[in-house]
Amino acid sequence: MKLFEYQAKELLKEYGIPVPESELAHNQGEAVAAFRGMSHPVVLKSQVLAGGRGKAGGILAASNEEEVTEAFGKIMNLEIGGERPSCVLVEVSVPHETEIYLSITLDRGARAFVVISSKAGGVDVESLKGRVIQKISNKGITKGEAQSVAMKLHLSGEERERFSRIVANLERLAREKECELAEINPLAFTKRGGLTALDAKVILDDNALFRHPEFSKLHPEDEFEGEASRQGFAFVRLEGNIGVVGNGAGLVLSTLDLVADAGGNPACFLDLGGGAQRERVEAAVNLVNKLPNANRILVNIFGGITRTTDVAEGIKSVIEQGVMKPIYARISGAEEREAREILAKTPVHLHPSPSEAVEAAVRSQ
Amino acid sequence: MILPRRGEAVIVQGITGRYGSLHTKLMLQYGTRIAAGVTPGKGGESVEGVPVFNTVKEAVSKSRARSSILFVPAQFFYGAAEEAVLAGVKLLVAITEHIPVRDTLKMLELAKKHSATIIGPNTPGVIIPSQGVKLGIMPATSFKPGRVALFSRSGTLMYEVANELSSNGFGQSLALGVGGDPINCTTLNECIDLAQGLNETQEVVIVGEIGGDAEERLAKHILDRGFSKRVVGYIAGRHAPREKRMGHAGAIIYGDYGTAESKINALKEAGAEVAMTPMEIPLLLRKRRDRRERT
């Protein structure tokens, strides 16, 4: 789960990492009030999870109340990556000379968490030149290791001390809150010699949320993603018109590829999970039936532990309950002949192979 | 990594749960010798005729098993894995999904210290058709004995591909899922080292997916060390969106890190052929075997 910038900054503050003074505004009045209460100029920042916010025009400067009002209106009406903000962060603008990139992240190849840092802040980490990477043991970073990151960045004196303290604190945050990523980009050296986190990105380990009740109510979820997660489905909303349902993440992923290769456009990714029972199949098809951008449903089942007769019964039952969107299906595996018989008298378009089912779903009008 | 052979005792941790008991039955049917099960507090019961113990230590001392398959819920998984390693278990098959990544890193460290191997987590397990050994949740009917070693990051795709292979005359020497999580305790590199040593294995099929750089690392490993057997790859997720977790915790692209394109290119550079669909895999294998039989 990715946190909004303001949520990430609250965590930084909790861990003793300096952030600029800021306030969250949900309406114009709050934005102006926030402006009045802090030193000027300020920046207004769209609170969306999508990347590329600055380039898209989601961050605007303001030095008087008219500018705040105008910027607030612009940002609230600006969609970034298909996402509209529900609030804006009004933040004191921090004059600074140099910037640093700093993150604690999981290095999947090294199978360890690492510190990544670079003197070129503000840009995409992949393209960072001269970045320093330091592996962290499961017990956490030592003071010496944090110091050595600072030294490799050629920081000295007070700057080195302050920076290594931030490295250590960010690492402790990432470890204690079980983040996959805790990133400060940029970390600014202010004119007064201090260090301040101007932007922050935190991604939590979803699988560790059971140990962190403090995060349980952080997000307004997409209605469909929320419903899917309550049902225990893996679900991703996409932009096309073919709702794709299958059992197993890899199988659904490969079905999306088949759809795209055939010239189609998936409306969602829905993984029923292993051993799906009839009720789960019903819930999944009903969910995709409600998805407004899906006008047809493609079901790809390879029954191993999942009994294909359960799947067929589930599909038959939702059709009897009035699901009207056309359903294209490939169902093979255990008990497939019986499953075909169950669906024979329904309007489901059954195909023997995934590619034929995909082709039919894409070609139909 | 030493995999169990025919008739070798194994234990099941979490044997009394819904999945644990169902798969105990299915593994027994396949021929796996499940000698004992473990569920704390359920000692003295039995599941499918298999005696249940309260601790791994008791189960191991009664059965002499050195391998365990774990169906323990994610919240309790680290404790169960630790108990197994400390009781002397040398192979752990971690079926469970949704284990926190920091727990996985901790158990990997512990396993290394005790020279134990963990397959997974979030794996369908491992099956050796010629030995009648199945330590996993895969449907037995898809797998036939043969000469292809199949390694996969995905469960259902592994079954689908095995089924395609089997029905086209390509049986498997073994099939092993490395798991769908960001951290694989047994890596694809270790799998291919294992396949190198298996005399009966003629070809290797790698089923990869978006996220991370396991396939890129595998390609580098092949280029660096050399690999004498033929490799056919398939990567799911060519059309997946970025920054979206596609079902598996590990199937997520960040920026240009973890794209299917990068993996396909890396595998090709290492001399592997890459199929565009699961159905194409046996076709590529057939072409290769035909070519070799001609020359």
Interface residues (C-beta under 8 A of the other chain):
Chain A: G51 L106 R108 G109 R111 A112 F113 D124 V125 E126 N138 R175 E178 E180 D205 D206 N207 A208 F210 R211 A234 V236 L238 G246 N247 G248 A249 G250 L251 V252 L253 S254 L256 D257 L258 V259 A260 D261 P266 F269 D271 G274 G275 F302 G303 G304 I305 G333 A334 S353 P354 S355
Chain B: Y19 L22 L26 A74 Q75 H98 I99 P100 V101 R102 D103 L105 K106 L108 E109 I137 M138 P139 T141 S142 S152 R153 S154 G155 T156 L157 M158 Y159 E160 N163 G180 P182 I183 V207 E209 I210 G211 G212 D213 A214 R217 A236 G237 R238 H239 A240 P241 E243 K244 R245 M246 G247 H248 A249 G250 A251 G255 D256 Y257 M276 T277 P278 M279
